[in-house]
Amino acid sequence: MTSPAIARTTPNGTEIPRAKRGEGQWLLGYTEPLNKNEQSKKDDNPLNVRARILNIYSKRGFSSIDPADLRGRFRWMGLYTQRAPGLDGGKTAMLEEEELDDEYFMMRVRSDGAILPAATLRALGVVGRDYARDTADVTDRENIQYHWIRIEDVPAIWETLDAAGLDTTEACGDSPRPFLGSPVAGVAADEIIDGTSALEEIKRRYIGDPAFSNLPRKFKTALTGHPSHDVSPETNDVSFVGTVHPEHGPGFDLWVGGGLSTNPMLAQKLGVWIALKDVPDVWAAVASTFRDYGYRRLRSRARLKFLVADWGKEKFREVLEKEYLGRALVDNPSPQAPEAQGDHIGVHEQHDGRFYVGLAPVVGRVSGTILTDLADLVEQVGADGARLTAYQKIVVLGVDADRVEEFCEGAERIGLTARPSNWRRSTMACTGIEFCKLAIVETKDRARRLVDELEQRFPELDVPISVNVNGCPNACARTQVADIGLKGQLVMDDDGHQVEGFQVHLGGALGLHADFGRKLRAHKVTSAGLGDYVSGVVTNYLEHRKDDESFAGWAARADEELLRG
């Protein structure tokens, strides 16, 4: 075996860059587990936990669950323990994980960019209503996330989901997480290429495959053939983005190494052309490179973005082509970035003359009842079904022209809208301290109240401004790339008391001007004062902006005093 202390040259002549120290890279000889997470995965393939859930834990109850399964392998089945009630944000980093555990679970259900017909929406609603205290959130990973799940009910939930063509396999864990797909794939009049079949094939081949169930950490995939880049491709581990080659026609560029959290990095664009039929093979090659060379020593450096940053995109492409694909990719300039990424809210004509309608819940929070009501409405107007979006929204496809108004009015009655204010349309929030063991502050209800406040203060805003609210530094709500990004932490109020609050990021963006938001030194905002702060910043922007200047453009140049609200 080649010593990991020197660069490795493969039989194909590819020189693999040496690591500064042993990082747990399998193909450099470091195959022994270097932390408890790696040991747990070596002890038993996490996919095997499904059988124990069905045959043991669901029958014997929460107390029978092996801790290694409970806080590790359960994630490969889309299950996380919820945060126990009554534990404030100060306890998040002070208590051991088992002290934060409640005896209920969050459950994530994959959609992977698929159309959800009425029967499937109804099944999702029934699960939320009957097994999850009527909860259901649309996440920015295009999942449905439930709360209050009992281990005893999981087999029945899985049976219901399976009958509807859905599953929770590898919805969490060090695995290929749920895919982001364009909500308007196959129907948009301006689409470059429909990538639906590629996502379906990747899922068919590789989700649940033991060869890809032990990755260094989570592995996030996005694919879109829409020119608005509607899946946040810059922030995913691997993204396939629609492009056109002058000779070969429509295909996909490959972007790798995106991710946010405490070390945000935008994906690097390889500038290639990949045919639709070849996308699954390229996906597997990227995932394999990550599996074999990803850093497994420290969890904080175990994402693909660190490997890509250390190697550089040229070396990453060389390894990908020579060691995994066995052929060179076709060069092609990366596609032009849109001014802003599409969310597809509102009424839009499809290429077939019918319409798709983008609906906005408030910060992704719906319910089992809303989903069953939506299923009834989809059935009533004869629509094809719905897709979830990367912005916590729902797009209903295939509405006949003469049924559009009927549909929109029906959506309003059940708590959804195709005509939202900017604030309802452009505000996202993660799960927060209500259920998440990593969170420090409350997010969903705070964001809902913020939307209400801003709708009253700026009812006729003439330019989009996004607000992303996160309960901790992990950036599940993509804090750093929002106009106003709010990262939860404990802060001191004017009376010297420690209270819930936020660090502020201003002027982040994706698309043509992709960049991370600006942070102000020693600037924190209390949760109670959030409405006044955001209103102050927005007022300053409206008063001091140049003609047609975006919020992000203004925030990049504005004096700090104006940004402090």
Disulfide bonds with the S-S distance in Angstrom:
none
